[in-house]
């Protein structure tokens, strides 16, 4: 005859805690979509217009540059995602004159530090997307980016990136 096996109160609590932990971890596995990506999706429906997006859209894209620290876990995927959002936005729109300057000037000290850490990687990734979007496809897919960059017109984006770089790299200089 086999012994009767049952779960005591202690084992039931342990099982409940394990199941709750597993459920929480499963929720963490889904890639988060930054708000900036939502703003870009709204703008990209008007792709090719070459207009400046709304101020809210512009600020959402810029805020995505400092939403993470380049020295944190998952930073390479976050960098790729931020670059993709920026390239997608710039392929359809542009920043109004002074928007990036004003945004940069209003950043807290911590956000200024994150920008200094993040921007070189984001810029390099954005330039790589423009130069050879197909070569970046696997990394972008790993970052949760679903945009079809090879099918987009990216010809004007490098010049816009250069202009934005001039503004964002002027961090030690007074804002005009």
FENLINFEN-V134922 format. One record per pair of residues at least 24 apart in sequence whose ideal C-beta (glycine too) atoms are under 6 Angstrom apart, sorted by the first residue. I is the first residue (numbers start at 1). J is the second residue. D is the distance in whole Angstrom. If there is no record, write none. Layout:
((I;J;D) (I;J;D))
This chain:
((31;144;3) (34;64;5) (35;60;6) (36;60;4) (36;61;5) (36;64;4) (36;85;5) (37;85;5) (40;85;5) (40;88;5) (40;89;5) (43;92;5) (43;93;5) (44;88;6) (44;92;5) (47;92;4) (51;93;6) (52;93;6) (52;94;5) (52;96;4) (53;93;4) (58;95;5) (58;99;5) (61;85;6) (61;89;5) (62;103;5) (65;118;6) (66;111;5) (66;114;4) (66;115;5) (69;114;5) (70;117;4) (70;118;5) (70;121;6) (77;143;4) (79;121;5) (79;122;6) (79;125;6) (80;125;6) (80;139;5) (80;140;6) (80;143;4) (81;143;4) (81;145;6) (82;122;5) (83;122;5) (83;125;4) (83;126;4) (84;140;6) (84;145;4) (86;126;5) (87;126;5) (87;129;5) (87;157;6) (88;147;5) (90;157;5) (90;160;4) (91;152;5) (91;154;6) (91;157;6) (94;160;6) (100;164;6) (100;167;4) (101;167;6) (101;175;5) (105;175;4) (119;168;5) (123;165;6) (126;161;6) (130;154;5) (130;157;5) (130;158;5))
